[in-house]
């Protein structure tokens, strides 16, 4: 029988509560966690990589307690207090990057941070990015999500001077190599100061953005 030890002090240390990564957990353990966190007295908890085919088999009374988003595979019972200052723009190259894009968006929603999603801004049709440019540029933090050659990160990073976190995705044929080409492209970007996350890690990008937003709100106090 597996046991789960929560890091209850994490939010006090770093301003980010612990989340539950669902992949790899035994079904009975994951079901027990969902049941525990659905109780009225429990703090809102974020579940990531929660597969739709698993969630649909959870008892209906438990499922009813969660706000579940199938594309992102993210669930939570409630959100953290809303941050008064700061917003995040999440810019994706294509709808094929949707799982990662919306994992970031839903994580930010849970963390109480204003976020706006701009999909289909791939550089093969640069006019799409430029049509959203003014709205993207006003955000305090930008997350760029892209697969294939991941050139979008360099373009956005070269045009806008806000903190930018780039997430390579595993989207692409052949030499895209499950996101490794996108990762290498982002790491080798000629746009200075881009922070690069692991492949498909929308959750991590949201947490990186949240650290900036948390600092912005702390300074404003």
C-alpha positions in Angstrom: 0.0 0.0 0.0 1.5 3.3 -1.1 1.3 6.3 1.2 1.4 9.9 0.2 3.1 12.5 2.4 2.0 16.1 1.5 4.5 19.0 1.7 2.1 21.3 3.6 4.7 24.0 4.2 5.6 24.5 0.5 3.3 27.4 0.0 4.8 29.2 3.0 8.3 28.6 1.6 7.9 29.4 -2.0 4.4 30.8 -2.5 3.2 27.8 -4.5 1.1 25.0 -3.0 1.9 21.4 -3.7 0.1 19.8 -6.7 -0.6 16.2 -7.3 0.9 14.6 -10.5 -1.3 11.8 -11.4 0.6 9.8 -14.0 2.2 6.7 -12.6 0.1 6.6 -9.4 -1.7 3.3 -8.6 -5.5 3.7 -9.3 -6.5 3.0 -5.7 -4.1 5.6 -4.4 -5.2 8.2 -6.9 -8.9 7.5 -6.2 -8.2 7.9 -2.4 -6.5 11.2 -3.1 -9.4 12.5 -5.1 -11.8 11.5 -2.4 -9.8 13.1 0.4 -9.3 16.4 -1.4 -13.0 16.5 -2.3 -14.0 16.9 1.4 -15.4 20.2 2.4 -12.7 20.9 4.9 -9.8 20.2 2.5 -7.9 23.0 0.9 -8.3 23.4 -2.9 -5.8 21.0 -4.6 -4.5 20.9 -8.1 -4.3 17.5 -10.0 -2.3 17.4 -13.2 -2.1 14.7 -15.9 -5.4 13.2 -14.7 -6.4 11.0 -17.6 -10.0 11.4 -18.8 -10.4 7.6 -19.0 -9.5 7.3 -15.3 -11.5 10.3 -14.1 -14.7 9.1 -15.8 -14.5 5.9 -13.6 -14.3 7.8 -10.3 -17.5 7.7 -8.2 -19.9 10.4 -9.4 -20.1 12.1 -6.0 -16.4 12.6 -6.1 -16.3 13.8 -9.7 -19.0 16.3 -8.9 -16.6 18.1 -6.5 -14.1 18.8 -9.2 -13.7 21.3 -12.0 -12.2 19.1 -14.6 -10.8 20.1 -18.0 -10.4 17.2 -20.3 -7.9 18.7 -22.8 -5.5 19.9 -20.2 -6.1 16.9 -17.9 -6.2 19.3 -15.0 -8.7 19.2 -12.1 -9.2 21.2 -8.9 -12.0 21.7 -6.3 -11.4 25.4 -6.0 -8.9 28.2 -6.7 -6.4 30.1 -4.6 -7.2 33.7 -3.6 -7.1 36.0 -6.6 -3.9 38.0 -7.2 -4.6 41.7 -7.5 -1.8 42.6 -9.9 -0.3 41.0 -13.0 -1.4 38.9 -15.9 0.1 36.2 -18.1 -0.3 35.8 -21.8 0.0 32.2 -23.0 0.9 32.1 -26.7 0.9 28.8 -28.6 2.1 28.0 -32.1 -0.8 25.8 -32.9 -3.9 24.0 -31.6 -1.8 20.8 -31.7 0.0 22.3 -28.6 -3.4 22.6 -26.8 -2.8 20.1 -24.0 0.3 21.9 -22.8 -1.2 25.4 -23.5 -4.2 24.6 -21.4 -2.3 22.9 -18.7 -0.5 26.2 -18.1 -3.7 28.2 -18.3 -5.6 26.0 -15.9 -2.8 26.0 -13.4 -2.7 29.8 -13.5 -6.5 29.8 -13.0 -6.1 27.6 -9.9 -3.3 29.8 -8.6 -5.6 32.9 -8.8 -3.6 34.6 -11.6 -5.2 36.3 -14.6 -4.3 34.5 -17.8 -5.2 34.9 -21.4 -4.7 32.3 -24.1 -3.7 33.1 -27.7 -3.6 30.0 -29.9 -2.5 29.5 -33.5 0.3 32.0 -33.6 2.9 29.9 -35.5 5.5 31.8 -37.4 4.6 30.1 -40.7 1.8 32.6 -40.7 3.4 35.6 -38.9 0.3 37.8 -39.4 -1.5 35.7 -36.8 1.0 36.6 -34.1 1.0 40.3 -35.2 -2.8 40.4 -35.0 -2.6 39.5 -31.3 0.7 41.4 -30.6 -0.7 44.4 -28.7 -2.8 42.2 -26.4 0.1 39.9 -25.7 2.5 42.8 -25.0 0.5 44.2 -22.1 0.9 41.1 -20.0 3.5 41.1 -17.2 4.7 37.6 -18.1 4.5 35.6 -21.3 4.5 31.8 -21.8 5.3 30.6 -25.3 4.3 27.0 -26.2 5.6 25.5 -29.4 6.7 22.3 -31.1 8.4 21.5 -34.4 11.1 24.2 -34.8 9.8 26.3 -31.9 10.8 29.5 -33.7 7.9 31.3 -32.0 9.9 31.7 -28.8 12.7 33.6 -30.5 10.2 35.8 -32.4 8.2 36.8 -29.3 11.4 37.1 -27.2 12.9 39.4 -29.7 9.9 41.7 -29.9 8.7 41.9 -26.3 10.9 42.6 -23.2 8.7 40.9 -20.6 9.8 37.8 -18.7 9.2 34.9 -21.1 9.0 31.2 -20.3 9.2 28.9 -23.3 7.7 25.3 -23.3 8.8 22.9 -26.1 6.1 20.4 -27.0 6.4 16.9 -28.4 4.4 17.8 -31.5 6.1 17.1 -34.8 7.2 14.5 -37.3 10.4 12.5 -37.5 13.4 14.7 -36.6 11.2 16.6 -34.2 12.2 13.7 -32.0 9.4 14.0 -29.4 10.1 17.6 -28.7 13.9 17.4 -28.5 14.3 19.6 -31.6 12.0 22.2 -30.1 13.9 22.1 -26.8 17.2 22.5 -28.6 15.8 25.4 -30.6 14.5 27.2 -27.6 17.8 26.7 -25.7 19.8 28.0 -28.6 17.5 31.0 -29.1 19.1 34.3 -30.2 16.6 36.2 -28.1 18.4 36.8 -24.8 17.0 35.9 -21.4 14.3 33.3 -22.3 13.7 30.7 -19.6 13.1 27.2 -21.1 11.0 24.5 -19.4 11.0 20.8 -19.9 9.2 19.2 -22.8 5.4 19.4 -22.5 5.7 21.0 -19.0 2.8 23.5 -19.0 2.5 23.2 -15.3 6.1 24.2 -14.7 5.8 27.2 -17.0 2.7 28.4 -15.1 4.6 28.0 -11.8 7.6 30.0 -13.2 5.2 32.7 -14.3 3.5 32.6 -10.9 6.8 33.3 -9.1 7.1 36.6 -11.1 3.5 37.5 -10.4 3.8 36.7 -6.7 6.9 39.0 -6.5 5.0 41.7 -8.3 2.2 41.5 -5.7 4.6 41.3 -2.8 6.4 44.5 -3.9 3.0 46.2 -4.3 2.0 45.5 -0.7 
